[in-house]
Amino acid sequence: MNKIIFASNNSHKLEEVQYALKDLFQVVSLKEIGFTDEIPEPYETLEENALTKSKTIFEKFGMDCFADDTGLEVEALNGAPGVYSARYAGPNCSFEDNVNKMLKEMKDKKNRNARFRTVVSLILQGKEYSFEGIVNGQISTERKGLEGFGYDPIFIPETYETSFAQMSLNEKNKISHRGKAIAQLVEFLKKEFKGK
C-alpha cells in the first residue's frame, strides 16, 4: 500500500484522516517518521499555513505528503479567530481554554453564525495541489457532547440540532469541513492512482 505523510501531530485529526483514507493509503504521522519539530505557521491565511507545512515535510523527507490548516470563522467576531483558532486563548492554551474564551466573547451576541473552513495542501510527486472544505453553522450558548475536539462541543452545523461533539466520527466526517476537504483529496488520489 502507498504511504503518505500527514504533516500533523494532532492525534484527533490523524484518526479522522486515517479513517477517510484507509482503503487507499497508509497515512503516516510526523511522530512515526521521527519529526518532532514545530512547523511555524506565520501566515495570515489558511492556504499559506497549510502549504508551508506540506513543503517543509516534502523538502526534508522527499515523500508524498499533505497538511491542513483549519479555522473557525465567527460572523459576530469579524471572522475571528480564523487562522488563530488553535491559539485563540493564547500560547499553549488548551481546547477548553479556547472554548471558554469563545463562549465568553459570544455571551451577548444575537448573531451566532459561524463556519469552519479547512484547506488541505497536498504535495504529490513534487506537484502542489489544494482542496477546501467549509461547513456553516452556529455557535451554541453552552457545551453539548463529549466527542471530537477543539470547538466541537459548541459548533452546531446547519440543519442539525446536535453539536459536532454529539456525533460519531463517521457522522461528523460526512459533513465536516475537514471531511469535505479530505473527500476531495481522496477523490483526487483515487483518480491519480487508479490502476497503479
Backbone torsions as a table, in degrees:
resi	resn	phi	psi	omega
1	MET	NA	140.6	178.5
2	ASN	-64.0	144.4	176.3
3	LYS	-104.7	143.6	174.9
4	ILE	-141.7	138.4	-179.1
5	ILE	-88.5	132.9	169.7
6	PHE	-101.5	112.6	-173.6
7	ALA	-76.5	70.7	179.8
8	SER	-153.4	148.8	172.0
9	ASN	-110.7	10.1	179.8
10	ASN	-82.5	109.4	-174.2
11	SER	-64.2	-31.2	179.3
12	HIS	-67.3	-46.8	177.9
13	LYS	-61.5	-42.7	-178.5
14	LEU	-59.1	-42.8	179.4
15	GLU	-62.2	-44.1	179.1
16	GLU	-60.7	-44.6	-175.3
17	VAL	-73.2	-41.0	177.9
18	GLN	-60.1	-38.5	179.0
19	TYR	-62.3	-43.5	-176.7
20	ALA	-71.3	-32.5	-174.1
21	LEU	-104.0	7.9	-168.7
22	LYS	-57.1	-30.4	-177.8
23	ASP	-86.7	-7.0	-170.1
24	LEU	-117.4	-39.9	-173.2
25	PHE	-140.3	151.5	164.9
26	GLN	-89.1	111.1	-177.7
27	VAL	-86.2	123.3	-175.9
28	VAL	-108.8	133.4	-179.6
29	SER	-86.4	167.5	176.8
30	LEU	-62.1	-37.4	179.7
31	LYS	-60.9	-41.3	-177.6
32	GLU	-67.3	-25.2	178.0
33	ILE	-97.5	5.9	175.3
34	GLY	79.1	21.4	178.7
35	PHE	-98.5	114.4	-176.0
36	THR	-116.9	-1.5	-179.5
37	ASP	-69.6	154.5	171.0
38	GLU	-82.6	131.2	174.8
39	ILE	-92.5	120.3	-178.7
40	PRO	-60.6	145.4	174.8
41	GLU	-124.4	73.8	-169.7
42	PRO	-86.7	-2.7	-169.3
43	TYR	-91.1	167.2	-177.8
44	GLU	-93.6	-3.0	179.2
45	THR	-124.8	151.1	176.9
46	LEU	-62.2	-38.8	-177.9
47	GLU	-58.5	-48.3	-177.8
48	GLU	-67.7	-39.3	179.5
49	ASN	-65.8	-42.3	178.8
50	ALA	-63.8	-42.7	-178.4
51	LEU	-65.4	-41.0	-178.2
52	THR	-64.6	-32.9	178.0
53	LYS	-69.6	-46.6	-178.9
54	SER	-67.2	-38.0	179.3
55	LYS	-66.1	-41.5	179.1
56	THR	-56.5	-46.3	-177.1
57	ILE	-72.8	-41.5	179.9
58	PHE	-62.5	-43.2	-178.8
59	GLU	-65.9	-31.4	-178.1
60	LYS	-82.9	-38.8	-172.4
61	PHE	-112.0	-16.6	178.7
62	GLY	67.1	19.7	179.9
63	MET	-109.6	151.8	174.0
64	ASP	-54.8	136.8	-178.9
65	CYS	-155.0	163.7	174.0
66	PHE	-144.6	157.9	179.6
67	ALA	-142.4	158.3	176.7
68	ASP	-130.3	158.5	166.7
69	ASP	-135.8	137.8	-174.0
70	THR	-129.7	142.3	176.7
71	GLY	-136.7	145.6	170.2
72	LEU	-96.5	122.7	-176.9
73	GLU	-115.2	114.1	-174.3
74	VAL	-106.6	123.4	-175.8
75	GLU	-55.7	-48.6	-175.4
76	ALA	-67.9	-15.2	179.0
77	LEU	-107.8	23.3	178.8
78	ASN	56.4	38.0	176.8
79	GLY	88.8	-4.1	177.2
80	ALA	-73.4	156.9	-0.7
81	PRO	-81.0	-12.2	175.0
82	GLY	53.5	-126.6	-177.2
83	VAL	-64.8	-14.9	-179.4
84	TYR	-96.7	15.0	-174.6
85	SER	-55.5	-42.0	-176.1
86	ALA	-70.7	-25.2	-178.3
87	ARG	-122.6	34.1	-177.0
88	TYR	-57.6	-41.2	-177.4
89	ALA	-90.3	9.4	177.7
90	GLY	116.4	169.9	-179.9
91	PRO	-59.1	142.9	177.5
92	ASN	59.4	23.8	178.9
93	CYS	-77.4	160.2	178.4
94	SER	-96.8	168.5	173.8
95	PHE	-54.8	-41.9	-178.3
96	GLU	-60.5	-42.8	178.8
97	ASP	-60.4	-44.1	-179.1
98	ASN	-64.3	-43.1	179.5
99	VAL	-64.0	-43.3	178.8
100	ASN	-59.5	-44.1	-179.6
101	LYS	-64.7	-42.7	-179.6
102	MET	-62.3	-45.8	179.6
103	LEU	-61.2	-37.9	178.9
104	LYS	-66.9	-46.0	-179.0
105	GLU	-63.8	-32.2	-174.9
106	MET	-94.7	3.1	-172.0
107	LYS	-49.0	-48.1	-176.1
108	ASP	-107.5	14.8	-176.6
109	LYS	-85.9	129.2	176.4
110	LYS	-81.6	-39.5	177.6
111	ASN	-80.0	110.7	-177.1
112	ARG	-111.7	16.2	-179.8
113	ASN	-64.2	139.6	179.6
114	ALA	-154.7	165.8	172.9
115	ARG	-147.0	148.4	170.6
116	PHE	-98.6	136.9	177.4
117	ARG	-131.0	129.7	176.9
118	THR	-119.9	135.1	171.5
119	VAL	-117.0	127.2	176.6
120	VAL	-107.7	128.3	176.2
121	SER	-107.5	121.0	-179.9
122	LEU	-112.1	134.0	169.1
123	ILE	-117.3	111.7	-176.1
124	LEU	-121.1	117.6	-178.3
125	GLN	50.4	39.9	175.0
126	GLY	86.4	-8.3	179.7
127	LYS	-99.6	145.6	-177.7
128	GLU	-99.0	137.0	176.7
129	TYR	-136.0	155.6	-178.3
130	SER	-137.0	142.3	-179.5
131	PHE	-135.7	144.7	-176.9
132	GLU	-129.6	139.8	175.3
133	GLY	-131.3	137.0	-179.0
134	ILE	-131.4	138.7	169.8
135	VAL	-132.1	128.2	178.6
136	ASN	-90.6	154.2	178.9
137	GLY	-177.0	-154.1	-176.9
138	GLN	-135.1	152.2	171.0
139	ILE	-89.0	123.8	-179.7
140	SER	-76.0	169.5	-178.8
141	THR	-88.7	-10.2	179.2
142	GLU	-153.1	165.1	178.0
143	ARG	-67.8	142.4	176.6
144	LYS	-139.8	118.0	175.5
145	GLY	93.8	163.7	-174.4
146	LEU	-122.1	-3.1	-178.7
147	GLU	-85.5	178.5	173.5
148	GLY	70.0	-156.9	-177.0
149	PHE	-159.4	177.7	177.3
150	GLY	61.1	-130.1	-176.8
151	TYR	-88.2	7.5	-176.1
152	ASP	-51.1	-39.0	-177.6
153	PRO	-68.2	-16.2	-177.9
154	ILE	-118.7	10.7	178.7
155	PHE	-111.0	119.6	178.8
156	ILE	-110.4	110.3	-178.1
157	PRO	-65.7	152.5	179.6
158	GLU	-50.5	139.0	179.1
159	THR	71.5	4.0	177.5
160	TYR	-113.1	157.6	173.5
161	GLU	-111.1	-1.8	-179.9
162	THR	-108.6	151.5	177.4
163	SER	-82.4	166.5	174.8
164	PHE	-56.6	-33.4	-177.1
165	ALA	-75.4	-5.6	175.9
166	GLN	-101.5	2.6	-176.6
167	MET	-104.9	154.2	171.3
168	SER	-72.7	162.3	179.5
169	LEU	-59.1	-40.2	-179.6
170	ASN	-63.1	-45.2	-179.6
171	GLU	-64.6	-45.2	-179.8
172	LYS	-63.2	-44.0	-178.0
173	ASN	-59.2	-30.6	-178.2
174	LYS	-67.7	-28.1	-174.1
175	ILE	-121.9	-9.7	-172.0
176	SER	-76.0	161.8	176.7
177	HIS	-56.5	-49.0	-179.6
178	ARG	-68.1	-39.4	178.0
179	GLY	-58.0	-42.5	-179.7
180	LYS	-67.2	-43.3	-180.0
181	ALA	-66.4	-41.7	-179.9
182	ILE	-68.5	-34.6	177.2
183	ALA	-60.6	-40.0	176.6
184	GLN	-65.7	-40.8	177.5
185	LEU	-60.9	-46.1	-179.6
186	VAL	-60.8	-46.6	179.3
187	GLU	-60.1	-43.1	179.4
188	PHE	-62.2	-46.7	-178.3
189	LEU	-66.9	-35.2	178.0
190	LYS	-61.8	-43.0	178.7
191	LYS	-64.8	-42.9	-178.3
192	GLU	-64.1	-37.2	-172.2
193	PHE	-106.4	10.3	179.6
194	LYS	-62.0	124.7	177.1
195	GLY	81.6	-2.2	-179.2
196	LYS	-87.8	NA	NA
